[in-house]
Amino acid sequence: MPIDKALSFAADKDLDLVEVAPGQEVPVCKIMNYGKYKYEQARKEKEAKKKQKIVDTKEIRLSSTIDTHDFDFKAKNARKFLEDGDKVKATIKFKGRELNNTTFGANVLNKFAEALSDVGIAEKAPKLEGRSMMLIISPKSN
């Protein structure tokens, strides 16, 4: 259908002529109420935004010489964060001579990941960056 005929047809019905596929050899157009279409698209985007979950990262600081009670308490808090759907970043800051024995810190972080293995998955092995070692645990998907 020629463009001027389509425009007059759309004007008779008080609608708009909207180009649907502009990159084609033969342009594809549709006769519709463009304002209503834009409004519905905005509503769909708003609804999709409401339904998506934003994942936060909660940080828990440990030490390489942590006691069992403190470890259990921090693991309990991390479990709560993971059950809420947040990621947990466990960090150990090394002070002074502790930097010579980073294996103690790696063992603590591995034990921490193992204690939370029923609700979370460790994304990577413990990684040393400067004076701190960190491990990120993400929640298991149901």
C-alpha positions in Angstrom: 0.0 0.0 0.0 1.4 3.4 -0.8 2.5 5.6 2.1 0.1 8.5 1.3 -2.9 6.1 1.1 -1.9 4.5 4.4 -1.5 7.9 6.1 -5.0 8.9 4.9 -6.5 5.6 6.1 -4.9 6.1 9.5 -6.1 9.8 9.6 -9.7 8.6 8.9 -9.6 6.3 11.9 -7.9 8.9 14.1 -4.9 6.6 14.6 -1.2 6.8 13.9 0.9 5.1 11.2 3.9 3.6 13.0 6.9 2.1 11.2 7.5 -1.3 12.9 10.5 -2.6 10.9 12.5 0.4 9.6 15.6 -1.5 8.4 13.9 -3.7 5.9 13.9 -3.3 2.1 10.1 -2.9 2.1 9.1 -0.8 5.2 6.6 -2.5 7.5 4.1 -0.2 9.1 1.2 -0.6 11.5 -1.9 1.5 12.2 -2.3 2.1 16.0 -2.7 4.6 18.7 0.9 5.5 19.4 0.3 7.2 22.7 -1.5 4.2 24.1 1.3 1.9 22.8 4.0 4.0 24.5 2.0 4.0 27.8 1.6 0.2 27.7 5.3 -0.2 27.1 6.2 2.0 30.0 3.8 0.0 32.3 5.4 -3.3 31.2 8.9 -2.0 31.9 7.8 -0.7 35.3 6.2 -4.0 36.2 9.3 -5.9 35.1 11.4 -3.6 37.3 9.3 -4.3 40.3 9.6 -8.1 40.0 13.4 -8.1 39.7 15.5 -8.7 42.8 18.5 -6.5 43.4 21.3 -8.6 44.9 23.3 -6.8 47.6 26.7 -7.9 48.8 27.1 -8.1 52.6 30.7 -8.1 54.0 31.7 -10.2 57.0 35.2 -9.7 58.4 37.0 -12.6 59.9 40.5 -13.1 61.3 43.0 -15.8 60.7 43.0 -16.6 64.5 39.2 -16.6 65.0 37.7 -18.6 67.9 35.0 -21.2 67.3 32.2 -19.2 69.0 33.0 -16.0 66.9 33.2 -18.2 63.8 29.8 -19.8 64.5 28.2 -16.4 65.2 29.5 -14.9 61.9 28.5 -18.0 60.0 25.0 -17.7 61.4 24.8 -14.1 60.3 26.1 -15.0 56.8 23.5 -17.8 56.6 20.8 -15.2 57.3 22.1 -13.0 54.5 22.3 -15.9 52.0 18.8 -17.0 52.8 17.6 -13.4 52.1 19.1 -13.7 48.7 22.2 -11.5 49.2 25.8 -12.4 48.4 28.3 -12.6 51.2 31.9 -11.3 50.9 34.1 -12.8 53.7 37.4 -11.0 54.2 40.4 -11.5 56.3 42.8 -8.6 56.9 46.4 -9.6 57.7 48.4 -7.5 60.2 52.1 -7.6 60.6 53.6 -11.1 60.5 50.3 -12.7 59.8 51.1 -12.0 56.1 53.8 -14.6 56.2 51.3 -17.4 57.0 48.4 -16.7 54.7 47.5 -20.4 54.6 45.8 -20.0 58.0 43.5 -17.4 56.5 42.8 -19.6 53.5 41.9 -22.5 55.8 39.5 -20.2 57.8 37.8 -19.0 54.6 37.5 -22.6 53.2 36.0 -23.7 56.5 33.6 -20.7 56.3 32.5 -21.7 52.8 32.1 -25.4 53.9 29.9 -24.3 56.9 27.6 -22.4 54.5 27.7 -25.0 51.7 24.0 -26.0 52.3 22.7 -22.4 51.5 25.5 -20.9 49.4 28.2 -21.6 46.8 31.7 -20.2 46.9 32.2 -18.4 43.5 36.0 -18.7 43.5 38.8 -20.0 45.8 40.0 -17.5 48.5 42.1 -14.8 46.8 44.8 -12.7 48.3 44.8 -9.0 47.3 47.4 -6.9 49.1 47.0 -7.4 52.8 43.5 -8.9 52.6 42.1 -12.3 51.5 38.6 -12.5 50.3 36.0 -15.1 49.3 32.6 -14.4 47.8 29.7 -16.8 48.5 26.5 -16.5 46.4 23.1 -18.0 47.5 22.0 -21.3 46.0 19.2 -20.9 43.5 16.1 -22.9 44.3 
